[in-house]
Amino acid sequence: MTAAHTGDGTPVVEAGQAELLGAAARTGHTVAALVSAWLGSFADSADTRAAYARDLREYVAWCTRRRLDPLAVRLPEVQMYAAELAAAQNPRTGRGFAASTRARKLAAVSSWYTFLVRAGAIDANPARDAARPRYDRGHSATASVSGEQASAMVSEAGRYRHRTLGPEAAALVMMLLIDLGVRVSEVCHADLADLGQRDGMRVLTVRMKGGKVRTRPIPAPLEPVLDAYLRTRPSDGDPALVVTRRGRRVNRHQIYRLVQAVAAAAGVPMPERITPHSMRHAFNTIARERGAALEDRRDALGHSSAAITQLYDHVALSLSRDPAHLVAAATEPAERDASSR
């Protein structure tokens, strides 16, 4: 659908959104100021703040397209928004939004309205009673990789010619994701100053979600990879640990593309389903198989509870222990069974 434009060429939605954001609430604050104040309450989690900012921006744009005042909507309008989210496609994947993603988007809208009630800008939260998508919190849609596949990906990373990352940077990124199990955002936010020494070991200070900080060791196999990268790292003044060929801080989209390309080069099935988060699952699976305690894995991954780490365990264990393997072995045709011996 082609967007309409104003006389000076500005898209109608953008012009209308600017007008909406500049409107004053009954407290005297503009809508834009109320959005900024609400986002400021998530100061301890840059990732949550960024996600909620995107979610609310989408909601305000939706209100603008329908000429709705977000400070005056009621429950039916919020439900209309939820229904359109359910029918919409994720522009990144071309598939519908996952139920958990839609639930988060509605949670962001509801959180903003709760803030507005407390600030005295509106009387009630219209999203409070909106129906939320149901989904199994014990299920993770993240595609994982085996230890062998993870090893192959690490090997391929140093040979892969990434468009924006040098081979040394690509190898370092993959080993940080797999060997330390860090989040993609934690790789992007890491600075050179976060490298250090403790107890005779080289370490990396990792700044996690919720303001958590963990000191993680640089394992021995990672040290030569780190040193090789540091020798070739462009020195253009950017404090970031991982930078592109042009010396700019790496971003999550570049890492996302790197992981999928390396997965394809390593022969991982359905590489388009492999994401940086898949590497966290791989870290947990390999650590569990090598005897790492649940509490140690939970602490390393920065999970708020062991239940989240156990969800990672459940994904791996439920597949390997599914009774389907036993049934298939029992019902295998005799002629195929004989030919395989």
C-alpha positions as CSV (number, residue, x, y, z in Angstrom):
1,M,0.0,0.0,0.0
2,T,1.4,3.4,-1.0
3,A,1.6,5.9,1.8
4,A,-0.2,9.3,1.3
5,H,1.9,12.4,1.6
6,T,1.4,16.0,2.7
7,G,2.0,18.9,0.3
8,D,5.7,19.1,1.3
9,G,6.3,15.4,0.7
10,T,6.1,14.3,4.3
11,P,4.2,11.0,4.8
12,V,0.8,11.6,6.4
13,V,1.5,9.0,9.1
14,E,4.8,10.6,10.0
15,A,3.3,14.1,10.1
16,G,0.3,12.8,12.1
17,Q,2.6,11.0,14.5
18,A,4.7,14.1,15.1
19,E,1.5,16.0,15.9
20,L,0.3,13.3,18.2
21,L,3.5,13.1,20.1
22,G,3.6,16.8,20.5
23,A,0.1,17.0,21.9
24,A,-0.2,17.8,25.6
25,A,-1.8,15.6,28.2
26,R,-3.9,17.0,31.0
27,T,-0.8,17.1,33.2
28,G,0.7,19.5,30.7
29,H,3.4,17.1,29.5
30,T,3.6,16.1,25.9
31,V,2.9,12.5,24.8
32,A,6.6,12.3,23.7
33,A,7.7,13.5,27.2
34,L,5.5,10.8,28.8
35,V,7.0,8.2,26.6
36,S,10.5,9.2,27.5
37,A,9.7,9.3,31.2
38,W,8.3,5.8,31.0
39,L,11.3,4.5,29.1
40,G,13.5,6.0,31.7
41,S,12.1,3.6,34.3
42,F,14.0,0.8,32.5
43,A,17.4,2.4,33.1
44,D,18.9,-0.9,34.4
45,S,18.1,-2.8,31.2
46,A,19.1,-1.2,27.9
47,D,17.7,-4.2,25.9
48,T,14.3,-4.1,27.6
49,R,14.2,-0.3,27.1
50,A,15.1,-0.6,23.4
51,A,12.5,-3.4,22.8
52,Y,9.8,-1.5,24.6
53,A,10.7,1.7,22.7
54,R,10.2,-0.2,19.4
55,D,7.0,-1.8,20.6
56,L,5.4,1.5,21.7
57,R,6.6,3.3,18.5
58,E,4.7,0.7,16.5
59,Y,1.6,1.1,18.7
60,V,1.7,4.9,18.4
61,A,2.1,4.6,14.6
62,W,-0.9,2.2,14.6
63,C,-3.0,4.8,16.5
64,T,-1.9,7.5,14.1
65,R,-2.9,5.5,11.0
66,R,-6.4,5.1,12.5
67,R,-6.6,8.7,13.8
68,L,-6.9,7.5,17.4
69,D,-5.7,9.5,20.4
70,P,-3.7,6.9,22.4
71,L,-4.6,8.8,25.6
72,A,-8.3,8.3,24.9
73,V,-8.5,4.8,23.6
74,R,-10.5,2.1,25.4
75,L,-10.3,-1.7,25.6
76,P,-12.0,-2.4,22.2
77,E,-9.3,-0.4,20.4
78,V,-6.5,-2.2,22.2
79,Q,-8.1,-5.5,21.3
80,M,-8.3,-4.4,17.7
81,Y,-4.5,-3.7,17.9
82,A,-3.9,-7.2,19.3
83,A,-6.0,-8.8,16.5
84,E,-3.9,-7.0,13.9
85,L,-0.7,-8.1,15.5
86,A,-2.0,-11.7,15.3
87,A,-2.5,-11.3,11.6
88,A,0.7,-9.4,10.8
89,Q,4.0,-10.7,9.5
90,N,7.3,-10.2,11.1
91,P,9.2,-8.2,8.4
92,R,12.5,-9.9,9.5
93,T,11.3,-13.5,9.1
94,G,8.3,-13.2,6.8
95,R,6.3,-15.3,9.2
96,G,3.7,-14.3,11.8
97,F,4.8,-12.9,15.1
98,A,5.4,-15.6,17.8
99,A,2.8,-15.6,20.6
100,S,5.5,-14.6,23.0
101,T,6.5,-11.6,20.9
102,R,2.9,-10.4,20.6
103,A,2.5,-10.9,24.4
104,R,5.5,-8.7,24.9
105,K,4.3,-6.0,22.6
106,L,1.0,-5.8,24.5
107,A,2.8,-5.9,27.8
108,A,4.7,-2.8,26.6
109,V,1.5,-1.0,25.8
110,S,0.0,-2.0,29.1
111,S,3.1,-0.9,31.0
112,W,3.0,2.5,29.4
113,Y,-0.7,3.0,30.3
114,T,0.0,1.9,33.9
115,F,2.7,4.6,34.0
116,L,0.3,7.2,32.6
117,V,-2.3,6.3,35.3
118,R,0.3,6.7,38.1
119,A,1.4,10.0,36.5
120,G,-2.2,11.3,36.5
121,A,-2.4,11.6,32.7
122,I,-5.3,9.1,32.3
123,D,-7.8,7.6,34.7
124,A,-7.5,3.9,33.8
125,N,-5.3,1.5,31.8
126,P,-7.3,0.4,28.7
127,A,-5.0,-2.5,28.1
128,R,-5.2,-4.0,31.6
129,D,-8.0,-6.5,30.6
130,A,-6.9,-7.1,27.0
131,A,-6.7,-10.7,26.2
132,R,-3.0,-11.8,25.9
133,P,-1.8,-14.5,23.5
134,R,-1.5,-17.9,25.2
135,Y,1.8,-19.8,24.8
136,D,3.6,-22.6,26.6
137,R,6.3,-21.0,28.8
138,G,7.9,-24.4,29.1
139,H,8.6,-24.5,25.3
140,S,11.4,-22.7,23.5
141,A,11.3,-22.1,19.8
142,T,15.0,-21.5,19.7
143,A,16.8,-24.0,17.3
144,S,19.9,-25.4,19.1
145,V,23.0,-27.0,17.8
146,S,25.0,-30.0,19.0
147,G,28.5,-29.9,20.4
148,E,29.9,-31.2,17.2
149,Q,28.0,-28.6,15.1
150,A,29.2,-25.9,17.5
151,S,32.8,-27.0,17.1
152,A,32.3,-27.0,13.3
153,M,30.9,-23.4,13.4
154,V,33.9,-22.2,15.5
155,S,36.3,-23.7,12.9
156,E,34.4,-22.2,10.0
157,A,34.2,-18.7,11.6
158,G,37.9,-18.1,11.1
159,R,37.7,-19.0,7.4
160,Y,34.5,-17.2,6.6
161,R,34.8,-14.0,4.7
162,H,32.2,-11.7,6.3
163,R,31.3,-8.5,4.5
164,T,31.8,-6.2,7.5
165,L,33.9,-8.3,10.0
166,G,37.4,-9.5,9.5
167,P,38.1,-13.2,10.0
168,E,39.7,-12.6,13.3
169,A,36.7,-10.7,14.6
170,A,34.3,-13.3,13.2
171,A,36.2,-16.1,15.0
172,L,36.2,-14.1,18.3
173,V,32.5,-13.4,18.0
174,M,31.6,-17.1,17.5
175,M,33.8,-18.2,20.4
176,L,32.3,-15.6,22.7
177,L,28.8,-16.7,21.8
178,I,29.5,-20.4,22.2
179,D,32.3,-20.8,24.7
180,L,31.0,-18.1,27.1
181,G,27.3,-18.3,26.2
182,V,26.9,-14.6,26.2
183,R,24.0,-12.8,24.6
184,V,24.4,-11.0,21.3
185,S,23.7,-7.7,23.0
186,E,26.5,-8.4,25.5
187,V,29.0,-8.9,22.7
188,C,27.8,-5.7,21.1
189,H,28.1,-3.7,24.3
190,A,31.5,-5.1,25.4
191,D,34.3,-2.6,25.5
192,L,38.1,-3.1,25.4
193,A,38.2,-1.8,29.0
194,D,36.1,-4.8,30.0
195,L,39.1,-7.1,29.4
196,G,41.2,-7.6,32.5
197,Q,43.0,-10.0,34.8
198,R,41.8,-11.8,38.0
199,D,43.3,-14.7,39.9
200,G,45.9,-15.2,37.3
201,M,43.4,-15.5,34.5
202,R,42.4,-13.2,31.7
203,V,38.7,-12.2,32.2
204,L,35.9,-10.3,30.5
205,T,33.4,-8.2,32.4
206,V,30.0,-8.9,30.9
207,R,27.1,-6.5,31.5
208,M,23.9,-8.4,31.4
209,K,20.2,-7.8,31.4
210,G,18.7,-6.2,34.5
211,G,21.9,-4.4,35.4
212,K,23.7,-7.7,36.3
213,V,27.5,-7.8,35.9
214,R,29.5,-11.0,35.7
215,T,33.2,-11.6,35.4
216,R,33.8,-14.4,33.0
217,P,37.1,-16.2,32.4
218,I,38.8,-16.2,29.0
219,P,39.2,-20.0,28.4
220,A,42.7,-21.1,27.2
221,P,41.5,-22.0,23.7
222,L,40.0,-18.5,23.3
223,E,43.2,-16.7,24.3
224,P,45.0,-17.0,20.9
225,V,41.8,-16.1,19.1
226,L,41.5,-13.0,21.2
227,D,45.2,-12.1,20.8
228,A,45.0,-12.6,17.0
229,Y,42.0,-10.3,16.8
230,L,43.6,-7.6,19.1
231,R,46.7,-7.5,16.8
232,T,44.5,-6.8,13.7
233,R,41.8,-4.7,15.4
234,P,41.4,-1.2,13.7
235,S,42.3,1.5,16.1
236,D,40.0,4.4,15.3
237,G,39.2,5.4,18.8
238,D,36.0,3.4,19.3
239,P,36.0,1.8,22.8
240,A,34.1,-1.3,21.6
241,L,35.8,-4.7,22.0
242,V,34.5,-6.0,18.7
243,V,34.6,-3.6,15.7
244,T,34.0,-3.9,12.0
245,R,36.7,-3.6,9.3
246,R,35.9,0.2,9.4
247,G,36.5,0.4,13.2
248,R,32.9,0.8,14.2
249,R,31.1,-1.1,17.0
250,V,29.6,-4.3,15.7
251,N,25.8,-4.5,15.8
252,R,23.4,-7.4,16.5
253,H,22.3,-7.6,12.8
254,Q,25.8,-8.1,11.6
255,I,26.3,-10.9,14.2
256,Y,22.9,-12.4,13.3
257,R,24.0,-12.7,9.6
258,L,27.4,-14.0,10.6
259,V,25.9,-16.8,12.7
260,Q,23.5,-18.0,10.0
261,A,26.3,-17.8,7.3
262,V,28.7,-19.8,9.5
263,A,26.0,-22.3,10.3
264,A,25.4,-22.9,6.6
265,A,29.1,-23.2,5.9
266,A,29.4,-25.7,8.7
267,G,26.6,-27.8,7.3
268,V,24.1,-27.3,10.1
269,P,20.6,-28.3,8.9
270,M,18.2,-25.4,8.3
271,P,20.8,-22.7,9.0
272,E,18.1,-20.0,8.6
273,R,16.7,-21.1,11.9
274,I,20.0,-20.7,13.8
275,T,20.4,-17.5,15.7
276,P,22.9,-16.0,18.2
277,H,20.5,-17.2,20.9
278,S,21.0,-20.8,19.6
279,M,24.6,-20.5,20.8
280,R,23.5,-19.9,24.4
281,H,21.5,-23.1,24.2
282,A,24.6,-24.9,22.8
283,F,26.7,-23.5,25.7
284,N,24.3,-24.8,28.2
285,T,23.9,-28.2,26.6
286,I,27.7,-28.8,26.2
287,A,28.3,-27.6,29.8
288,R,25.6,-29.9,31.2
289,E,26.9,-32.8,29.2
290,R,30.4,-32.1,30.6
291,G,29.1,-32.1,34.2
292,A,28.6,-28.4,35.0
293,A,26.2,-27.9,37.9
294,L,22.9,-26.3,37.3
295,E,23.7,-23.4,39.6
296,D,27.0,-22.7,37.8
297,R,25.3,-22.7,34.5
298,R,22.5,-20.4,35.7
299,D,25.1,-18.0,37.1
300,A,27.2,-18.0,33.9
301,L,24.1,-17.4,31.7
302,G,22.8,-14.7,34.0
303,H,19.4,-16.2,34.4
304,S,17.2,-14.8,37.1
305,S,16.2,-18.3,38.2
306,A,17.3,-21.9,37.7
307,A,13.9,-22.6,36.1
308,I,14.9,-20.6,33.0
309,T,18.2,-22.6,32.7
310,Q,16.2,-25.8,33.2
311,L,14.0,-24.8,30.2
312,Y,17.2,-25.0,28.1
313,D,17.8,-28.4,29.6
314,H,14.3,-29.5,28.8
315,V,14.6,-28.7,25.2
316,A,17.7,-30.8,24.8
317,L,16.7,-33.7,27.0
318,S,13.1,-34.0,25.8
319,L,14.3,-34.6,22.2
320,S,16.9,-37.2,23.1
321,R,14.6,-39.0,25.5
322,D,11.4,-38.8,23.5
323,P,9.8,-42.3,23.4
324,A,9.6,-42.0,19.6
325,H,13.2,-43.3,19.4
326,L,12.2,-46.4,21.3
327,V,9.0,-47.0,19.3
328,A,10.8,-46.4,15.9
329,A,13.5,-49.0,16.9
330,A,10.8,-51.5,17.8
331,T,8.8,-51.1,14.6
332,E,11.7,-50.9,12.2
333,P,11.1,-53.3,9.3
334,A,13.0,-56.5,9.5
335,E,14.5,-56.2,6.0
336,R,15.9,-52.7,6.7
337,D,17.2,-53.8,10.1
338,A,19.0,-56.8,8.5
339,S,20.5,-54.7,5.6
340,S,22.0,-52.3,8.1
341,R,24.0,-55.0,9.8
